[in-house]
Amino acid sequence: MEGKIAFHDAIRKSQERVDRAIFERAAEIAKKAQGINPRELANSEKAKVIDALREAFPLKELLKKLDIFESSSSINGELKLCLINTMICVQR
């Protein structure tokens, strides 16, 4: 039972780390106040956040946290380019 609790604590801490990193980078990129919601950023700003954090965290997790793939039509050219570059780097 203790192992299960430790596992869930580790997952929670990992998710908190990702959330904090996204929040900090989003605030820095968007140059907005502490009340920023990273999910409400423009796609170009989301692309910059993903690009800045893609080596520190899994791409899939960043995309999920920033609600990127709600609809494929919401992805603009800059974000597509960022994702393509990321996928190329991951495949190498």
N, C-alpha and C positions, 0 to 999 in steps of 0.2 A: 504494500500500500504506500509506503514512504517513497518508493521508486516512482510510482505513478504521480504522486504529488510533486516530486522534484522535476519530473518530465514536463508536467503542465506549467510549473513555475518557469522553467527554462523557455518554453514556448512563449509564455506571456511576456517575459523579459525581452525576448528577441523581437516580438511584435512591437513592444513599446519603443525599442531602440530604432526600428524602422520608422515608426510613426514620428518620433522625435526628430530623426534625421530629415525626413520629408518636410516636416513643419519648418525646421530651421532653414533648410535650403530654399523652400518656397518663399519664406519671408525675405530672405536675402535676395533672391532673384526678382521677386515682384516688388521689392522695396515697400512692403506694406507693414502695417502695425501687427502687434501680437495676436489680434483677433482674426487672423487670416485662416481661411479654410482651404487647404490645398486642393480639394476636389472642385472648388469653384474657380480655380485659375483658368486662364485661357489655355488652349491646347499648346500654343507656342511656349508658354511658361511651364506647362507640364513636361514638355519635351526637354526643356533645359534642366528641370529637376531630375528627370530620369537619366539624362546624359551625365549629370554630375554625380549621381549615386549608383549608377549601373555596375560599377566594379565592387562596390561595398555590399550590395544586396542583390538577390536574384531578380532578374528582369520581370518575371511573372508576378512576383510579389509587389513590385513597384507599380506595375500596370493595374493590378487589382486595387491597391490602396488609393490610386489616383483616378479610378473609374474611367479608364481609357477606352475600353472596348464595349461600352454600353451599346453603341451603334457604330458600325464602320463608317458611316457617312459623317460622323462628328470628327473624324481624324483629318487634320489638315496636312498640307504638303510638308511643312517643317517637321511635324511629328512623325510622319511616314518616313522621312529621310533619317531622322534620329533612330527610329526602330530598325530600319534596314541596316544602318551602320552598326547598330548594336548586335543584330543577328549575325552579320558578317564577322564581327569580332569574336562572338561566342563560338562560331563554327570553326574558327582557325585553331 
